[in-house]
Amino acid sequence: MKVKYLATLKPLAKKPEDEIVVTGGGTLLDLLKEIKRKDSKVLIKRLLDPSSCNPQPDILILINGFEISALNGLNTKLKDGDTVVFLPSVHGG
């Protein structure tokens, strides 16, 4: 599947856009484990809680344009052709 890192995540990733093959059950959690296994520690620290594979609270994850809370969260099944986007939310005041 296609994976995209946007905004401030882009320079942290080895590639801002990548094709990643998911092993296991083919869920978003499996994808996160694969990213954790293969990508830079700086990106992983920004994306995921260091003690788990849970996304940091300010990271939005979209699958084919839908935020994962509108789907099945980390248990959302992925299939060939899906696009997963990681986007940090921006806060200001």
PDB file of N, CA, C and O in Angstrom:
ATOM      1  N   MET A   1       0.827  -1.174   0.000  1.00  0.00           N
ATOM      2  CA  MET A   1       0.000   0.000   0.000  1.00  0.00           C
ATOM      3  C   MET A   1       0.871   1.236   0.000  1.00  0.00           C
ATOM      4  O   MET A   1       2.052   1.187   0.345  1.00  0.00           O
ATOM      5  N   LYS A   2       0.270   2.342  -0.392  1.00  0.00           N
ATOM      6  CA  LYS A   2       1.000   3.597  -0.434  1.00  0.00           C
ATOM      7  C   LYS A   2       0.896   4.266   0.924  1.00  0.00           C
ATOM      8  O   LYS A   2      -0.182   4.329   1.516  1.00  0.00           O
ATOM      9  N   VAL A   3       2.032   4.768   1.418  1.00  0.00           N
ATOM     10  CA  VAL A   3       2.096   5.487   2.683  1.00  0.00           C
ATOM     11  C   VAL A   3       2.672   6.860   2.408  1.00  0.00           C
ATOM     12  O   VAL A   3       3.693   6.987   1.732  1.00  0.00           O
ATOM     13  N   LYS A   4       2.014   7.900   2.934  1.00  0.00           N
ATOM     14  CA  LYS A   4       2.478   9.275   2.753  1.00  0.00           C
ATOM     15  C   LYS A   4       2.671   9.929   4.115  1.00  0.00           C
ATOM     16  O   LYS A   4       1.865   9.750   5.028  1.00  0.00           O
ATOM     17  N   TYR A   5       3.756  10.690   4.232  1.00  0.00           N
ATOM     18  CA  TYR A   5       4.040  11.476   5.427  1.00  0.00           C
ATOM     19  C   TYR A   5       3.952  12.939   5.017  1.00  0.00           C
ATOM     20  O   TYR A   5       4.647  13.371   4.097  1.00  0.00           O
ATOM     21  N   LEU A   6       3.105  13.699   5.693  1.00  0.00           N
ATOM     22  CA  LEU A   6       2.885  15.091   5.310  1.00  0.00           C
ATOM     23  C   LEU A   6       3.436  16.055   6.357  1.00  0.00           C
ATOM     24  O   LEU A   6       3.748  15.675   7.486  1.00  0.00           O
ATOM     25  N   ALA A   7       3.544  17.303   5.943  1.00  0.00           N
ATOM     26  CA  ALA A   7       3.945  18.426   6.809  1.00  0.00           C
ATOM     27  C   ALA A   7       5.293  18.144   7.463  1.00  0.00           C
ATOM     28  O   ALA A   7       6.255  17.788   6.782  1.00  0.00           O
ATOM     29  N   THR A   8       5.363  18.303   8.785  1.00  0.00           N
ATOM     30  CA  THR A   8       6.647  18.164   9.484  1.00  0.00           C
ATOM     31  C   THR A   8       7.155  16.726   9.539  1.00  0.00           C
ATOM     32  O   THR A   8       8.303  16.502   9.924  1.00  0.00           O
ATOM     33  N   LEU A   9       6.340  15.757   9.168  1.00  0.00           N
ATOM     34  CA  LEU A   9       6.782  14.356   9.126  1.00  0.00           C
ATOM     35  C   LEU A   9       7.612  14.063   7.879  1.00  0.00           C
ATOM     36  O   LEU A   9       8.443  13.155   7.874  1.00  0.00           O
ATOM     37  N   LYS A  10       7.378  14.836   6.833  1.00  0.00           N
ATOM     38  CA  LYS A  10       8.040  14.602   5.547  1.00  0.00           C
ATOM     39  C   LYS A  10       9.571  14.557   5.660  1.00  0.00           C
ATOM     40  O   LYS A  10      10.183  13.606   5.174  1.00  0.00           O
ATOM     41  N   PRO A  11      10.203  15.553   6.286  1.00  0.00           N
ATOM     42  CA  PRO A  11      11.664  15.494   6.353  1.00  0.00           C
ATOM     43  C   PRO A  11      12.199  14.429   7.316  1.00  0.00           C
ATOM     44  O   PRO A  11      13.381  14.091   7.254  1.00  0.00           O
ATOM     45  N   LEU A  12      11.359  13.900   8.195  1.00  0.00           N
ATOM     46  CA  LEU A  12      11.795  12.863   9.134  1.00  0.00           C
ATOM     47  C   LEU A  12      11.816  11.477   8.507  1.00  0.00           C
ATOM     48  O   LEU A  12      12.532  10.590   8.969  1.00  0.00           O
ATOM     49  N   ALA A  13      11.032  11.295   7.459  1.00  0.00           N
ATOM     50  CA  ALA A  13      10.916   9.990   6.811  1.00  0.00           C
ATOM     51  C   ALA A  13      12.064   9.778   5.831  1.00  0.00           C
ATOM     52  O   ALA A  13      12.588  10.734   5.260  1.00  0.00           O
ATOM     53  N   LYS A  14      12.447   8.521   5.643  1.00  0.00           N
ATOM     54  CA  LYS A  14      13.459   8.207   4.629  1.00  0.00           C
ATOM     55  C   LYS A  14      12.947   8.622   3.258  1.00  0.00           C
ATOM     56  O   LYS A  14      13.691   9.147   2.430  1.00  0.00           O
ATOM     57  N   LYS A  15      11.653   8.372   3.036  1.00  0.00           N
ATOM     58  CA  LYS A  15      10.975   8.797   1.814  1.00  0.00           C
ATOM     59  C   LYS A  15       9.628   9.376   2.222  1.00  0.00           C
ATOM     60  O   LYS A  15       8.914   8.751   3.005  1.00  0.00           O
ATOM     61  N   PRO A  16       9.256  10.555   1.716  1.00  0.00           N
ATOM     62  CA  PRO A  16       7.964  11.126   2.101  1.00  0.00           C
ATOM     63  C   PRO A  16       6.766  10.334   1.582  1.00  0.00           C
ATOM     64  O   PRO A  16       5.648  10.479   2.076  1.00  0.00           O
ATOM     65  N   GLU A  17       7.020   9.495   0.579  1.00  0.00           N
ATOM     66  CA  GLU A  17       5.986   8.622   0.031  1.00  0.00           C
ATOM     67  C   GLU A  17       6.635   7.269  -0.192  1.00  0.00           C
ATOM     68  O   GLU A  17       7.725   7.186  -0.759  1.00  0.00           O
ATOM     69  N   ASP A  18       5.972   6.209   0.252  1.00  0.00           N
ATOM     70  CA  ASP A  18       6.590   4.892   0.195  1.00  0.00           C
ATOM     71  C   ASP A  18       5.533   3.842  -0.117  1.00  0.00           C
ATOM     72  O   ASP A  18       4.341   4.055   0.108  1.00  0.00           O
ATOM     73  N   GLU A  19       5.980   2.723  -0.629  1.00  0.00           N
ATOM     74  CA  GLU A  19       5.138   1.538  -0.811  1.00  0.00           C
ATOM     75  C   GLU A  19       5.583   0.535   0.236  1.00  0.00           C
ATOM     76  O   GLU A  19       6.754   0.156   0.269  1.00  0.00           O
ATOM     77  N   ILE A  20       4.671   0.100   1.092  1.00  0.00           N
ATOM     78  CA  ILE A  20       5.018  -0.825   2.171  1.00  0.00           C
ATOM     79  C   ILE A  20       4.116  -2.047   2.085  1.00  0.00           C
ATOM     80  O   ILE A  20       2.897  -1.936   1.947  1.00  0.00           O
ATOM     81  N   VAL A  21       4.738  -3.206   2.168  1.00  0.00           N
ATOM     82  CA  VAL A  21       4.007  -4.462   2.186  1.00  0.00           C
ATOM     83  C   VAL A  21       3.759  -4.822   3.639  1.00  0.00           C
ATOM     84  O   VAL A  21       4.682  -4.819   4.454  1.00  0.00           O
ATOM     85  N   VAL A  22       2.509  -5.134   3.963  1.00  0.00           N
ATOM     86  CA  VAL A  22       2.134  -5.466   5.339  1.00  0.00           C
ATOM     87  C   VAL A  22       2.017  -6.975   5.472  1.00  0.00           C
ATOM     88  O   VAL A  22       1.321  -7.635   4.701  1.00  0.00           O
ATOM     89  N   THR A  23       2.713  -7.502   6.466  1.00  0.00           N
ATOM     90  CA  THR A  23       2.589  -8.924   6.768  1.00  0.00           C
ATOM     91  C   THR A  23       1.642  -9.090   7.955  1.00  0.00           C
ATOM     92  O   THR A  23       1.197  -8.101   8.538  1.00  0.00           O
ATOM     93  N   GLY A  24       1.344 -10.292   8.301  1.00  0.00           N
ATOM     94  CA  GLY A  24       0.439 -10.529   9.426  1.00  0.00           C
ATOM     95  C   GLY A  24      -0.999 -10.445   8.981  1.00  0.00           C
ATOM     96  O   GLY A  24      -1.351 -10.903   7.894  1.00  0.00           O
ATOM     97  N   GLY A  25      -1.840  -9.854   9.830  1.00  0.00           N
ATOM     98  CA  GLY A  25      -3.272  -9.794   9.559  1.00  0.00           C
ATOM     99  C   GLY A  25      -3.690  -8.714   8.593  1.00  0.00           C
ATOM    100  O   GLY A  25      -4.854  -8.661   8.196  1.00  0.00           O
ATOM    101  N   GLY A  26      -2.767  -7.846   8.202  1.00  0.00           N
ATOM    102  CA  GLY A  26      -3.106  -6.800   7.245  1.00  0.00           C
ATOM    103  C   GLY A  26      -3.906  -5.669   7.847  1.00  0.00           C
ATOM    104  O   GLY A  26      -4.782  -5.114   7.183  1.00  0.00           O
ATOM    105  N   THR A  27      -3.624  -5.306   9.108  1.00  0.00           N
ATOM    106  CA  THR A  27      -4.326  -4.202   9.759  1.00  0.00           C
ATOM    107  C   THR A  27      -3.420  -2.978   9.822  1.00  0.00           C
ATOM    108  O   THR A  27      -2.232  -3.050   9.506  1.00  0.00           O
ATOM    109  N   LEU A  28      -3.996  -1.867  10.231  1.00  0.00           N
ATOM    110  CA  LEU A  28      -3.211  -0.654  10.424  1.00  0.00           C
ATOM    111  C   LEU A  28      -2.129  -0.892  11.475  1.00  0.00           C
ATOM    112  O   LEU A  28      -1.013  -0.395  11.326  1.00  0.00           O
ATOM    113  N   LEU A  29      -2.435  -1.635  12.523  1.00  0.00           N
ATOM    114  CA  LEU A  29      -1.438  -1.947  13.544  1.00  0.00           C
ATOM    115  C   LEU A  29      -0.265  -2.708  12.936  1.00  0.00           C
ATOM    116  O   LEU A  29       0.884  -2.446  13.291  1.00  0.00           O
ATOM    117  N   ASP A  30      -0.532  -3.643  12.029  1.00  0.00           N
ATOM    118  CA  ASP A  30       0.543  -4.364  11.341  1.00  0.00           C
ATOM    119  C   ASP A  30       1.404  -3.398  10.524  1.00  0.00           C
ATOM    120  O   ASP A  30       2.626  -3.536  10.479  1.00  0.00           O
ATOM    121  N   LEU A  31       0.765  -2.428   9.886  1.00  0.00           N
ATOM    122  CA  LEU A  31       1.504  -1.428   9.113  1.00  0.00           C
ATOM    123  C   LEU A  31       2.410  -0.611  10.038  1.00  0.00           C
ATOM    124  O   LEU A  31       3.575  -0.376   9.717  1.00  0.00           O
ATOM    125  N   LEU A  32       1.879  -0.180  11.182  1.00  0.00           N
ATOM    126  CA  LEU A  32       2.681   0.595  12.125  1.00  0.00           C
ATOM    127  C   LEU A  32       3.879  -0.208  12.622  1.00  0.00           C
ATOM    128  O   LEU A  32       4.971   0.340  12.770  1.00  0.00           O
ATOM    129  N   LYS A  33       3.687  -1.484  12.878  1.00  0.00           N
ATOM    130  CA  LYS A  33       4.801  -2.346  13.302  1.00  0.00           C
ATOM    131  C   LYS A  33       5.851  -2.446  12.201  1.00  0.00           C
ATOM    132  O   LYS A  33       7.049  -2.449  12.484  1.00  0.00           O
ATOM    133  N   GLU A  34       5.412  -2.527  10.961  1.00  0.00           N
ATOM    134  CA  GLU A  34       6.347  -2.600   9.829  1.00  0.00           C
ATOM    135  C   GLU A  34       7.110  -1.286   9.680  1.00  0.00           C
ATOM    136  O   GLU A  34       8.315  -1.300   9.429  1.00  0.00           O
ATOM    137  N   ILE A  35       6.430  -0.161   9.831  1.00  0.00           N
ATOM    138  CA  ILE A  35       7.107   1.139   9.773  1.00  0.00           C
ATOM    139  C   ILE A  35       8.122   1.232  10.907  1.00  0.00           C
ATOM    140  O   ILE A  35       9.243   1.699  10.703  1.00  0.00           O
ATOM    141  N   LYS A  36       7.735   0.791  12.097  1.00  0.00           N
ATOM    142  CA  LYS A  36       8.629   0.823  13.254  1.00  0.00           C
ATOM    143  C   LYS A  36       9.870  -0.035  12.997  1.00  0.00           C
ATOM    144  O   LYS A  36      10.975   0.318  13.411  1.00  0.00           O
ATOM    145  N   ARG A  37       9.681  -1.147  12.322  1.00  0.00           N
ATOM    146  CA  ARG A  37      10.789  -2.062  12.030  1.00  0.00           C
ATOM    147  C   ARG A  37      11.769  -1.478  11.024  1.00  0.00           C
ATOM    148  O   ARG A  37      12.975  -1.697  11.141  1.00  0.00           O
ATOM    149  N   LYS A  38      11.269  -0.738  10.035  1.00  0.00           N
ATOM    150  CA  LYS A  38      12.137  -0.367   8.915  1.00  0.00           C
ATOM    151  C   LYS A  38      12.532   1.102   8.822  1.00  0.00           C
ATOM    152  O   LYS A  38      13.472   1.420   8.094  1.00  0.00           O
ATOM    153  N   ASP A  39      11.869   1.998   9.516  1.00  0.00           N
ATOM    154  CA  ASP A  39      12.144   3.418   9.283  1.00  0.00           C
ATOM    155  C   ASP A  39      12.998   4.032  10.383  1.00  0.00           C
ATOM    156  O   ASP A  39      13.382   3.359  11.340  1.00  0.00           O
ATOM    157  N   SER A  40      13.287   5.308  10.233  1.00  0.00           N
ATOM    158  CA  SER A  40      14.195   6.001  11.152  1.00  0.00           C
ATOM    159  C   SER A  40      13.595   6.135  12.550  1.00  0.00           C
ATOM    160  O   SER A  40      12.383   6.274  12.710  1.00  0.00           O
ATOM    161  N   LYS A  41      14.458   6.091  13.545  1.00  0.00           N
ATOM    162  CA  LYS A  41      14.009   6.214  14.937  1.00  0.00           C
ATOM    163  C   LYS A  41      13.401   7.585  15.202  1.00  0.00           C
ATOM    164  O   LYS A  41      12.510   7.721  16.041  1.00  0.00           O
ATOM    165  N   VAL A  42      13.879   8.599  14.492  1.00  0.00           N
ATOM    166  CA  VAL A  42      13.333   9.948  14.678  1.00  0.00           C
ATOM    167  C   VAL A  42      11.877   9.989  14.221  1.00  0.00           C
ATOM    168  O   VAL A  42      11.026  10.541  14.918  1.00  0.00           O
ATOM    169  N   LEU A  43      11.588   9.416  13.064  1.00  0.00           N
ATOM    170  CA  LEU A  43      10.211   9.373  12.568  1.00  0.00           C
ATOM    171  C   LEU A  43       9.333   8.566  13.514  1.00  0.00           C
ATOM    172  O   LEU A  43       8.231   8.996  13.855  1.00  0.00           O
ATOM    173  N   ILE A  44       9.807   7.409  13.939  1.00  0.00           N
ATOM    174  CA  ILE A  44       9.022   6.542  14.804  1.00  0.00           C
ATOM    175  C   ILE A  44       8.697   7.236  16.120  1.00  0.00           C
ATOM    176  O   ILE A  44       7.572   7.142  16.610  1.00  0.00           O
ATOM    177  N   LYS A  45       9.672   7.929  16.695  1.00  0.00           N
ATOM    178  CA  LYS A  45       9.447   8.641  17.952  1.00  0.00           C
ATOM    179  C   LYS A  45       8.373   9.716  17.786  1.00  0.00           C
ATOM    180  O   LYS A  45       7.585   9.959  18.700  1.00  0.00           O
ATOM    181  N   ARG A  46       8.349  10.351  16.626  1.00  0.00           N
ATOM    182  CA  ARG A  46       7.352  11.392  16.347  1.00  0.00           C
ATOM    183  C   ARG A  46       5.966  10.792  16.078  1.00  0.00           C
ATOM    184  O   ARG A  46       4.949  11.376  16.451  1.00  0.00           O
ATOM    185  N   LEU A  47       5.934   9.619  15.428  1.00  0.00           N
ATOM    186  CA  LEU A  47       4.674   8.974  15.059  1.00  0.00           C
ATOM    187  C   LEU A  47       4.030   8.200  16.201  1.00  0.00           C
ATOM    188  O   LEU A  47       2.821   8.282  16.413  1.00  0.00           O
ATOM    189  N   LEU A  48       4.852   7.445  16.938  1.00  0.00           N
ATOM    190  CA  LEU A  48       4.318   6.442  17.861  1.00  0.00           C
ATOM    191  C   LEU A  48       4.785   6.659  19.293  1.00  0.00           C
ATOM    192  O   LEU A  48       5.881   7.164  19.536  1.00  0.00           O
ATOM    193  N   ASP A  49       3.941   6.271  20.228  1.00  0.00           N
ATOM    194  CA  ASP A  49       4.315   6.228  21.628  1.00  0.00           C
ATOM    195  C   ASP A  49       5.464   5.225  21.758  1.00  0.00           C
ATOM    196  O   ASP A  49       5.348   4.102  21.265  1.00  0.00           O
ATOM    197  N   PRO A  50       6.572   5.603  22.412  1.00  0.00           N
ATOM    198  CA  PRO A  50       7.737   4.718  22.469  1.00  0.00           C
ATOM    199  C   PRO A  50       7.482   3.379  23.160  1.00  0.00           C
ATOM    200  O   PRO A  50       8.188   2.408  22.887  1.00  0.00           O
ATOM    201  N   SER A  51       6.505   3.307  24.033  1.00  0.00           N
ATOM    202  CA  SER A  51       6.254   2.056  24.757  1.00  0.00           C
ATOM    203  C   SER A  51       5.223   1.160  24.067  1.00  0.00           C
ATOM    204  O   SER A  51       4.928   0.063  24.541  1.00  0.00           O
ATOM    205  N   SER A  52       4.681   1.634  22.948  1.00  0.00           N
ATOM    206  CA  SER A  52       3.658   0.843  22.254  1.00  0.00           C
ATOM    207  C   SER A  52       3.678   1.193  20.773  1.00  0.00           C
ATOM    208  O   SER A  52       4.552   1.921  20.302  1.00  0.00           O
ATOM    209  N   CYS A  53       2.724   0.674  20.066  1.00  0.00           N
ATOM    210  CA  CYS A  53       2.555   1.050  18.656  1.00  0.00           C
ATOM    211  C   CYS A  53       1.371   1.991  18.494  1.00  0.00           C
ATOM    212  O   CYS A  53       0.836   2.129  17.394  1.00  0.00           O
ATOM    213  N   ASN A  54       0.961   2.633  19.569  1.00  0.00           N
ATOM    214  CA  ASN A  54      -0.138   3.592  19.475  1.00  0.00           C
ATOM    215  C   ASN A  54       0.364   4.911  18.922  1.00  0.00           C
ATOM    216  O   ASN A  54       1.448   5.366  19.287  1.00  0.00           O
ATOM    217  N   PRO A  55      -0.415   5.533  18.041  1.00  0.00           N
ATOM    218  CA  PRO A  55      -0.003   6.822  17.478  1.00  0.00           C
ATOM    219  C   PRO A  55       0.075   7.902  18.558  1.00  0.00           C
ATOM    220  O   PRO A  55      -0.673   7.872  19.536  1.00  0.00           O
ATOM    221  N   GLN A  56       0.984   8.849  18.370  1.00  0.00           N
ATOM    222  CA  GLN A  56       1.037  10.015  19.243  1.00  0.00           C
ATOM    223  C   GLN A  56      -0.309  10.727  19.145  1.00  0.00           C
ATOM    224  O   GLN A  56      -0.953  10.654  18.098  1.00  0.00           O
ATOM    225  N   PRO A  57      -0.757  11.413  20.196  1.00  0.00           N
ATOM    226  CA  PRO A  57      -2.091  12.021  20.204  1.00  0.00           C
ATOM    227  C   PRO A  57      -2.320  13.091  19.144  1.00  0.00           C
ATOM    228  O   PRO A  57      -3.463  13.353  18.770  1.00  0.00           O
ATOM    229  N   ASP A  58      -1.251  13.712  18.657  1.00  0.00           N
ATOM    230  CA  ASP A  58      -1.433  14.784  17.669  1.00  0.00           C
ATOM    231  C   ASP A  58      -1.245  14.314  16.223  1.00  0.00           C
ATOM    232  O   ASP A  58      -1.194  15.135  15.308  1.00  0.00           O
ATOM    233  N   ILE A  59      -1.144  13.010  16.016  1.00  0.00           N
ATOM    234  CA  ILE A  59      -0.975  12.469  14.665  1.00  0.00           C
ATOM    235  C   ILE A  59      -2.311  11.968  14.140  1.00  0.00           C
ATOM    236  O   ILE A  59      -2.939  11.094  14.738  1.00  0.00           O
ATOM    237  N   LEU A  60      -2.731  12.523  13.032  1.00  0.00           N
ATOM    238  CA  LEU A  60      -3.932  12.038  12.350  1.00  0.00           C
ATOM    239  C   LEU A  60      -3.513  10.979  11.351  1.00  0.00           C
ATOM    240  O   LEU A  60      -2.515  11.135  10.647  1.00  0.00           O
ATOM    241  N   ILE A  61      -4.276   9.905  11.291  1.00  0.00           N
ATOM    242  CA  ILE A  61      -4.015   8.844  10.328  1.00  0.00           C
ATOM    243  C   ILE A  61      -5.253   8.690   9.472  1.00  0.00           C
ATOM    244  O   ILE A  61      -6.351   8.451   9.974  1.00  0.00           O
ATOM    245  N   LEU A  62      -5.059   8.829   8.174  1.00  0.00           N
ATOM    246  CA  LEU A  62      -6.161   8.707   7.220  1.00  0.00           C
ATOM    247  C   LEU A  62      -5.929   7.490   6.340  1.00  0.00           C
ATOM    248  O   LEU A  62      -4.815   7.253   5.874  1.00  0.00           O
ATOM    249  N   ILE A  63      -6.977   6.729   6.119  1.00  0.00           N
ATOM    250  CA  ILE A  63      -6.930   5.607   5.184  1.00  0.00           C
ATOM    251  C   ILE A  63      -7.924   5.920   4.090  1.00  0.00           C
ATOM    252  O   ILE A  63      -9.130   5.985   4.327  1.00  0.00           O
ATOM    253  N   ASN A  64      -7.412   6.112   2.894  1.00  0.00           N
ATOM    254  CA  ASN A  64      -8.237   6.480   1.741  1.00  0.00           C
ATOM    255  C   ASN A  64      -9.111   7.702   2.043  1.00  0.00           C
ATOM    256  O   ASN A  64     -10.259   7.779   1.607  1.00  0.00           O
ATOM    257  N   GLY A  65      -8.549   8.655   2.796  1.00  0.00           N
ATOM    258  CA  GLY A  65      -9.241   9.901   3.088  1.00  0.00           C
ATOM    259  C   GLY A  65     -10.113   9.891   4.319  1.00  0.00           C
ATOM    260  O   GLY A  65     -10.687  10.924   4.665  1.00  0.00           O
ATOM    261  N   PHE A  66     -10.239   8.742   5.007  1.00  0.00           N
ATOM    262  CA  PHE A  66     -11.062   8.646   6.213  1.00  0.00           C
ATOM    263  C   PHE A  66     -10.170   8.524   7.443  1.00  0.00           C
ATOM    264  O   PHE A  66      -9.260   7.696   7.479  1.00  0.00           O
ATOM    265  N   GLU A  67     -10.439   9.359   8.455  1.00  0.00           N
ATOM    266  CA  GLU A  67      -9.680   9.296   9.695  1.00  0.00           C
ATOM    267  C   GLU A  67      -9.997   7.975  10.387  1.00  0.00           C
ATOM    268  O   GLU A  67     -11.136   7.509  10.355  1.00  0.00           O
ATOM    269  N   ILE A  68      -8.979   7.368  11.018  1.00  0.00           N
ATOM    270  CA  ILE A  68      -9.154   5.999  11.519  1.00  0.00           C
ATOM    271  C   ILE A  68     -10.206   5.869  12.608  1.00  0.00           C
ATOM    272  O   ILE A  68     -10.736   4.778  12.816  1.00  0.00           O
ATOM    273  N   SER A  69     -10.524   6.960  13.315  1.00  0.00           N
ATOM    274  CA  SER A  69     -11.577   6.860  14.335  1.00  0.00           C
ATOM    275  C   SER A  69     -12.948   6.653  13.694  1.00  0.00           C
ATOM    276  O   SER A  69     -13.872   6.180  14.355  1.00  0.00           O
ATOM    277  N   ALA A  70     -13.090   7.002  12.417  1.00  0.00           N
ATOM    278  CA  ALA A  70     -14.336   6.767  11.696  1.00  0.00           C
ATOM    279  C   ALA A  70     -14.360   5.354  11.101  1.00  0.00           C
ATOM    280  O   ALA A  70     -15.371   4.916  10.553  1.00  0.00           O
ATOM    281  N   LEU A  71     -13.244   4.661  11.219  1.00  0.00           N
ATOM    282  CA  LEU A  71     -13.145   3.289  10.708  1.00  0.00           C
ATOM    283  C   LEU A  71     -13.086   2.356  11.920  1.00  0.00           C
ATOM    284  O   LEU A  71     -13.913   2.454  12.827  1.00  0.00           O
ATOM    285  N   ASN A  72     -12.116   1.465  11.928  1.00  0.00           N
ATOM    286  CA  ASN A  72     -11.983   0.517  13.039  1.00  0.00           C
ATOM    287  C   ASN A  72     -10.678   0.750  13.801  1.00  0.00           C
ATOM    288  O   ASN A  72     -10.088  -0.191  14.331  1.00  0.00           O
ATOM    289  N   GLY A  73     -10.228   2.010  13.854  1.00  0.00           N
ATOM    290  CA  GLY A  73      -9.007   2.348  14.580  1.00  0.00           C
ATOM    291  C   GLY A  73      -7.808   1.561  14.092  1.00  0.00           C
ATOM    292  O   GLY A  73      -7.648   1.347  12.890  1.00  0.00           O
ATOM    293  N   LEU A  74      -6.962   1.130  15.022  1.00  0.00           N
ATOM    294  CA  LEU A  74      -5.759   0.373  14.666  1.00  0.00           C
ATOM    295  C   LEU A  74      -6.080  -1.005  14.102  1.00  0.00           C
ATOM    296  O   LEU A  74      -5.222  -1.641  13.490  1.00  0.00           O
ATOM    297  N   ASN A  75      -7.305  -1.467  14.303  1.00  0.00           N
ATOM    298  CA  ASN A  75      -7.711  -2.781  13.781  1.00  0.00           C
ATOM    299  C   ASN A  75      -8.316  -2.700  12.388  1.00  0.00           C
ATOM    300  O   ASN A  75      -8.829  -3.697  11.880  1.00  0.00           O
ATOM    301  N   THR A  76      -8.264  -1.528  11.762  1.00  0.00           N
ATOM    302  CA  THR A  76      -8.793  -1.373  10.407  1.00  0.00           C
ATOM    303  C   THR A  76      -8.010  -2.268   9.452  1.00  0.00           C
ATOM    304  O   THR A  76      -6.782  -2.202   9.396  1.00  0.00           O
ATOM    305  N   LYS A  77      -8.718  -3.098   8.710  1.00  0.00           N
ATOM    306  CA  LYS A  77      -8.096  -3.975   7.717  1.00  0.00           C
ATOM    307  C   LYS A  77      -7.628  -3.145   6.529  1.00  0.00           C
ATOM    308  O   LYS A  77      -8.333  -2.248   6.067  1.00  0.00           O
ATOM    309  N   LEU A  78      -6.438  -3.455   6.047  1.00  0.00           N
ATOM    310  CA  LEU A  78      -5.886  -2.784   4.874  1.00  0.00           C
ATOM    311  C   LEU A  78      -5.892  -3.748   3.702  1.00  0.00           C
ATOM    312  O   LEU A  78      -5.813  -4.965   3.867  1.00  0.00           O
ATOM    313  N   LYS A  79      -5.989  -3.165   2.511  1.00  0.00           N
ATOM    314  CA  LYS A  79      -5.963  -3.994   1.306  1.00  0.00           C
ATOM    315  C   LYS A  79      -5.089  -3.330   0.246  1.00  0.00           C
ATOM    316  O   LYS A  79      -4.766  -2.147   0.346  1.00  0.00           O
ATOM    317  N   ASP A  80      -4.716  -4.098  -0.757  1.00  0.00           N
ATOM    318  CA  ASP A  80      -3.917  -3.548  -1.853  1.00  0.00           C
ATOM    319  C   ASP A  80      -4.618  -2.336  -2.440  1.00  0.00           C
ATOM    320  O   ASP A  80      -5.834  -2.332  -2.626  1.00  0.00           O
ATOM    321  N   GLY A  81      -3.833  -1.312  -2.727  1.00  0.00           N
ATOM    322  CA  GLY A  81      -4.391  -0.111  -3.323  1.00  0.00           C
ATOM    323  C   GLY A  81      -4.769   0.954  -2.314  1.00  0.00           C
ATOM    324  O   GLY A  81      -5.063   2.084  -2.706  1.00  0.00           O
ATOM    325  N   ASP A  82      -4.773   0.631  -1.016  1.00  0.00           N
ATOM    326  CA  ASP A  82      -5.075   1.628   0.003  1.00  0.00           C
ATOM    327  C   ASP A  82      -3.957   2.667   0.085  1.00  0.00           C
ATOM    328  O   ASP A  82      -2.797   2.374  -0.207  1.00  0.00           O
ATOM    329  N   THR A  83      -4.323   3.875   0.482  1.00  0.00           N
ATOM    330  CA  THR A  83      -3.355   4.931   0.760  1.00  0.00           C
ATOM    331  C   THR A  83      -3.522   5.339   2.214  1.00  0.00           C
ATOM    332  O   THR A  83      -4.614   5.702   2.651  1.00  0.00           O
ATOM    333  N   VAL A  84      -2.419   5.276   2.957  1.00  0.00           N
ATOM    334  CA  VAL A  84      -2.412   5.652   4.368  1.00  0.00           C
ATOM    335  C   VAL A  84      -1.599   6.931   4.485  1.00  0.00           C
ATOM    336  O   VAL A  84      -0.457   6.998   4.029  1.00  0.00           O
ATOM    337  N   VAL A  85      -2.197   7.947   5.100  1.00  0.00           N
ATOM    338  CA  VAL A  85      -1.555   9.254   5.243  1.00  0.00           C
ATOM    339  C   VAL A  85      -1.371   9.550   6.724  1.00  0.00           C
ATOM    340  O   VAL A  85      -2.293   9.394   7.524  1.00  0.00           O
ATOM    341  N   PHE A  86      -0.164   9.980   7.073  1.00  0.00           N
ATOM    342  CA  PHE A  86       0.151  10.422   8.429  1.00  0.00           C
ATOM    343  C   PHE A  86       0.307  11.929   8.396  1.00  0.00           C
ATOM    344  O   PHE A  86       1.107  12.464   7.628  1.00  0.00           O
ATOM    345  N   LEU A  87      -0.464  12.615   9.236  1.00  0.00           N
ATOM    346  CA  LEU A  87      -0.507  14.074   9.230  1.00  0.00           C
ATOM    347  C   LEU A  87      -0.496  14.588  10.660  1.00  0.00           C
ATOM    348  O   LEU A  87      -1.399  14.277  11.437  1.00  0.00           O
ATOM    349  N   PRO A  88       0.530  15.383  11.021  1.00  0.00           N
ATOM    350  CA  PRO A  88       0.499  15.979  12.352  1.00  0.00           C
ATOM    351  C   PRO A  88      -0.516  17.099  12.390  1.00  0.00           C
ATOM    352  O   PRO A  88      -0.595  17.912  11.469  1.00  0.00           O
ATOM    353  N   SER A  89      -1.301  17.138  13.470  1.00  0.00           N
ATOM    354  CA  SER A  89      -2.247  18.244  13.597  1.00  0.00           C
ATOM    355  C   SER A  89      -1.462  19.482  14.023  1.00  0.00           C
ATOM    356  O   SER A  89      -0.428  19.377  14.682  1.00  0.00           O
ATOM    357  N   VAL A  90      -1.954  20.627  13.647  1.00  0.00           N
ATOM    358  CA  VAL A  90      -1.275  21.880  13.937  1.00  0.00           C
ATOM    359  C   VAL A  90      -2.139  22.674  14.901  1.00  0.00           C
ATOM    360  O   VAL A  90      -3.339  22.849  14.688  1.00  0.00           O
ATOM    361  N   HIS A  91      -1.517  23.144  15.948  1.00  0.00           N
ATOM    362  CA  HIS A  91      -2.226  23.938  16.936  1.00  0.00           C
ATOM    363  C   HIS A  91      -1.552  25.299  17.034  1.00  0.00           C
ATOM    364  O   HIS A  91      -0.334  25.412  16.897  1.00  0.00           O
ATOM    365  N   GLY A  92      -2.328  26.292  17.263  1.00  0.00           N
ATOM    366  CA  GLY A  92      -1.756  27.625  17.416  1.00  0.00           C
ATOM    367  C   GLY A  92      -2.637  28.460  18.302  1.00  0.00           C
ATOM    368  O   GLY A  92      -3.725  28.053  18.710  1.00  0.00           O
ATOM    369  N   GLY A  93      -2.147  29.616  18.583  1.00  0.00           N
ATOM    370  CA  GLY A  93      -2.978  30.440  19.439  1.00  0.00           C
ATOM    371  C   GLY A  93      -2.621  31.892  19.270  1.00  0.00           C
ATOM    372  O   GLY A  93      -3.218  32.753  19.915  1.00  0.00           O
TER     373      GLY A  93
END
